[in-house]
Amino acid sequence: MLRPRIIPCLLIQNGGLVKTIQFSEPKYVGDPLNAVRIFNEKEVDEIMVVDIDASRLGRPPNETLISQLAAECRMPLCYGGGVKTVEQIEQLIALGVEKVAISSATVDNPGLISHAAERVGCQSVVAVIDVKITGLLRRHEVVTLNATRRSGLDPVAFAGRLQSLGAGEIVINSVDYDGKMQGYNLDLIARIRQVVSVPLTILGGAGSLGDIRELVERYPVIGAAAGSLFVFKGKYRAVLINYPGRNERDALACL
């Protein structure tokens, strides 16, 4: 029986591992290579690594760090940050990255998704949609560049469009829930799930295995990603790399 993927999401800033709250206040939590080594031992399903400053500062992907991460990883690696061209995507795949996450560039140049899918295959093209509640009407809106730029796009319609362009997977990242550890944005997920049939991964808000359980009870075989949950422990948010054991993960497949 297929079971949901449980995916640690590591945020990189200046080569270090950090964690944010609502895309701000980055807190240094360690070395990303050490974190990957620990996650190897815990046999994680896959891992996502995002350089949170690359696109905002106009920097290309850090190929040296990415190649080091890919060499360490014993699980599928998804990388995002600063990706703007098909050539960059091909180079990341050549470095050992299985999936390339594209975020800001999907808004600026949606055609990049279809061109990338033609060159490297849909299975390696991941579209990341950062979503924030904005305006007086408190509507969900697609935002980019660490939520500093509004797009005017509706995330549900945009998710459907990216799927039609060839995205093999879509990641929904809820800015308002990021780092709060109070549960996923289930209402938004319900709306997007109605229009998306490709693999869907949800990020932002997980604070316990119970939050993951609630997500997959409603939406079986969905990707449950988390950052704070897997790098912090306890109410004082002590830094401790952790991940559910094999028995806990297998139990999720039986829900």
C-alpha positions as CSV (number, residue, x, y, z in Angstrom):
1,M,0.0,0.0,0.0
2,L,1.3,3.5,-0.9
3,R,1.8,5.7,2.1
4,P,2.2,9.5,2.3
5,R,5.6,11.0,1.8
6,I,6.9,12.8,4.9
7,I,9.5,15.4,3.8
8,P,11.8,17.5,5.8
9,C,12.3,20.9,4.3
10,L,15.7,22.6,5.0
11,L,16.1,26.3,4.5
12,I,19.5,27.6,3.6
13,Q,20.9,31.1,4.1
14,N,24.5,32.0,3.5
15,G,25.4,28.3,3.5
16,G,23.8,27.7,6.9
17,L,20.7,25.9,8.0
18,V,18.0,28.3,9.2
19,K,14.3,28.3,10.2
20,T,11.9,31.1,9.7
21,I,8.5,32.2,11.1
22,Q,6.2,33.5,8.5
23,F,9.1,33.8,6.1
24,S,11.0,36.2,8.5
25,E,13.2,36.1,11.5
26,P,15.6,33.4,10.2
27,K,17.2,31.5,13.1
28,Y,20.5,29.7,12.6
29,V,20.0,26.0,13.5
30,G,23.1,24.3,12.2
31,D,25.0,22.9,9.2
32,P,22.9,21.6,6.4
33,L,25.3,18.8,5.5
34,N,25.2,17.5,9.1
35,A,21.4,17.6,9.0
36,V,21.4,15.6,5.8
37,R,23.7,13.0,7.4
38,I,21.3,12.6,10.4
39,F,18.3,12.4,8.1
40,N,20.1,9.6,6.1
41,E,20.3,7.6,9.3
42,K,16.6,8.1,9.9
43,E,15.8,6.9,6.4
44,V,13.6,9.8,5.4
45,D,11.4,9.5,2.4
46,E,12.9,12.5,0.6
47,I,14.3,15.9,1.4
48,M,13.7,19.4,0.1
49,V,16.4,22.1,0.4
50,V,15.6,25.7,-0.4
51,D,18.0,28.7,-0.6
52,I,15.7,31.4,0.8
53,D,17.8,34.3,-0.5
54,A,18.9,33.2,-4.0
55,S,15.9,34.5,-6.0
56,R,15.4,37.6,-3.8
57,L,19.1,38.6,-4.3
58,G,19.2,37.5,-7.9
59,R,21.8,34.8,-7.2
60,P,22.1,31.6,-9.1
61,P,22.0,28.3,-7.3
62,N,25.1,27.5,-5.2
63,E,26.4,24.6,-7.2
64,T,29.2,23.8,-4.8
65,L,26.9,23.4,-1.9
66,I,24.3,21.6,-3.9
67,S,26.8,19.0,-5.2
68,Q,27.9,18.4,-1.6
69,L,24.3,17.9,-0.5
70,A,23.6,15.6,-3.4
71,A,26.7,13.5,-2.6
72,E,25.6,13.1,1.0
73,C,21.9,12.4,0.3
74,R,20.8,8.7,0.3
75,M,17.2,9.8,-0.3
76,P,15.7,11.8,-3.3
77,L,16.8,15.4,-3.1
78,C,14.6,18.4,-4.3
79,Y,16.4,21.7,-4.5
80,G,14.9,25.2,-4.9
81,G,16.2,28.7,-4.9
82,G,17.5,31.0,-7.7
83,V,16.3,28.7,-10.5
84,K,15.3,30.8,-13.6
85,T,16.4,28.9,-16.7
86,V,16.2,25.4,-18.2
87,E,20.0,25.3,-18.4
88,Q,20.2,25.7,-14.6
89,I,17.6,22.9,-14.1
90,E,19.6,20.6,-16.4
91,Q,22.8,21.4,-14.5
92,L,21.1,20.7,-11.1
93,I,20.0,17.3,-12.4
94,A,23.5,16.6,-13.5
95,L,24.8,17.4,-10.0
96,G,22.5,14.7,-8.6
97,V,19.3,16.5,-7.7
98,E,16.3,14.4,-8.5
99,K,13.7,17.3,-8.5
100,V,14.1,21.0,-9.1
101,A,11.7,23.3,-7.3
102,I,10.7,26.5,-9.2
103,S,8.9,29.3,-7.3
104,S,9.3,33.0,-8.3
105,A,10.1,32.1,-11.9
106,T,6.8,30.3,-12.3
107,V,5.1,33.7,-11.9
108,D,7.6,35.7,-14.0
109,N,7.9,33.0,-16.7
110,P,5.3,30.2,-16.5
111,G,6.5,28.8,-19.8
112,L,9.7,27.7,-17.9
113,I,7.6,24.8,-16.5
114,S,6.7,23.4,-19.9
115,H,10.2,23.9,-21.3
116,A,11.8,22.2,-18.3
117,A,9.3,19.3,-18.5
118,E,10.3,18.8,-22.1
119,R,14.0,18.7,-21.4
120,V,14.2,16.8,-18.0
121,G,10.8,15.2,-17.7
122,C,7.7,16.2,-15.7
123,Q,8.8,14.0,-12.7
124,S,11.7,16.3,-12.1
125,V,9.8,19.6,-12.3
126,V,8.3,20.9,-9.0
127,A,6.3,24.1,-8.9
128,V,6.2,25.8,-5.6
129,I,3.4,28.2,-4.8
130,D,3.9,30.5,-1.8
131,V,0.5,31.6,-0.6
132,K,-0.3,34.5,1.8
133,I,-3.6,36.0,3.0
134,T,-3.6,39.6,1.7
135,G,-5.7,42.8,1.4
136,L,-8.8,44.0,3.2
137,L,-10.8,41.0,1.8
138,R,-8.3,38.6,3.4
139,R,-8.0,36.5,0.3
140,H,-5.3,33.9,-0.5
141,E,-2.8,35.3,-3.0
142,V,0.3,33.9,-4.7
143,V,3.4,35.8,-3.4
144,T,7.1,35.6,-4.4
145,L,10.6,36.6,-3.3
146,N,10.1,35.5,0.4
147,A,6.6,37.0,0.4
148,T,7.8,40.5,-0.3
149,R,6.0,40.8,-3.7
150,R,2.4,40.2,-4.4
151,S,1.3,38.7,-7.8
152,G,-2.4,39.2,-7.8
153,L,-2.8,35.5,-8.7
154,D,-5.3,33.2,-7.1
155,P,-3.4,30.1,-5.9
156,V,-6.1,27.6,-6.9
157,A,-6.3,28.8,-10.5
158,F,-2.6,29.1,-10.6
159,A,-2.0,25.6,-9.4
160,G,-4.3,24.3,-12.2
161,R,-2.4,26.3,-14.8
162,L,1.0,25.0,-13.6
163,Q,-0.3,21.5,-13.8
164,S,-1.5,22.0,-17.4
165,L,1.9,23.4,-18.3
166,G,3.6,20.2,-17.2
167,A,4.6,20.5,-13.5
168,G,5.0,16.9,-12.2
169,E,4.4,18.0,-8.6
170,I,3.1,21.1,-6.9
171,V,4.1,22.3,-3.4
172,I,1.8,24.6,-1.5
173,N,3.6,26.7,1.0
174,S,1.4,28.7,3.4
175,V,3.3,31.8,4.5
176,D,0.9,32.6,7.3
177,Y,1.4,29.2,8.8
178,D,5.2,29.0,8.3
179,G,7.0,28.2,11.6
180,K,3.9,28.6,13.7
181,M,3.6,24.8,14.3
182,Q,-0.2,25.0,14.8
183,G,-1.3,22.8,11.9
184,Y,-1.7,22.9,8.1
185,N,-4.0,25.2,6.2
186,L,-6.5,22.5,5.5
187,D,-9.1,24.8,3.9
188,L,-6.7,26.0,1.2
189,I,-5.6,22.4,0.6
190,A,-9.2,21.3,0.0
191,R,-9.7,23.9,-2.7
192,I,-6.5,23.2,-4.5
193,R,-7.0,19.4,-4.3
194,Q,-10.2,19.8,-6.4
195,V,-8.2,21.1,-9.4
196,V,-4.8,19.3,-9.0
197,S,-4.3,15.6,-9.8
198,V,-0.5,15.5,-9.9
199,P,1.4,14.8,-6.7
200,L,0.7,17.5,-4.2
201,T,3.0,18.4,-1.2
202,I,1.9,20.6,1.6
203,L,4.3,22.8,3.6
204,G,3.8,25.3,6.5
205,G,2.3,24.8,9.9
206,A,3.1,21.2,11.0
207,G,3.8,21.1,14.7
208,S,3.3,17.4,15.6
209,L,2.8,14.0,14.0
210,G,-0.8,14.6,14.8
211,D,-0.9,17.4,12.3
212,I,0.5,15.1,9.6
213,R,-2.0,12.5,10.6
214,E,-4.9,14.9,10.2
215,L,-3.6,15.9,6.8
216,V,-3.3,12.4,5.4
217,E,-6.6,11.2,6.9
218,R,-8.3,13.8,4.7
219,Y,-6.0,13.5,1.7
220,P,-4.3,10.1,1.5
221,V,-1.1,9.7,-0.5
222,I,-0.2,13.4,-0.2
223,G,3.2,14.8,0.6
224,A,3.5,16.2,4.1
225,A,6.4,18.5,4.4
226,A,7.7,20.3,7.5
227,G,10.6,22.4,8.7
228,S,10.3,23.3,12.3
229,L,8.8,19.9,13.3
230,F,12.0,18.2,12.2
231,V,14.6,20.6,13.6
232,F,13.0,21.7,16.9
233,K,11.9,19.7,19.9
234,G,9.7,20.8,22.8
235,K,8.0,24.1,23.7
236,Y,11.3,25.9,24.0
237,R,12.2,24.9,20.4
238,A,15.5,23.3,21.2
239,V,17.4,22.4,18.1
240,L,17.2,18.6,17.6
241,I,17.0,16.8,14.2
242,N,14.2,14.3,14.4
243,Y,11.8,12.3,12.2
244,P,9.1,9.7,12.8
245,G,10.2,6.1,13.1
246,R,9.3,3.4,10.5
247,N,6.4,2.1,12.6
248,E,4.9,5.5,12.9
249,R,5.2,6.1,9.2
250,D,3.7,2.7,8.3
251,A,0.8,3.4,10.5
252,L,-0.1,6.4,8.4
253,A,-0.6,4.2,5.4
254,C,-3.4,2.4,7.3
255,L,-5.5,5.4,8.0
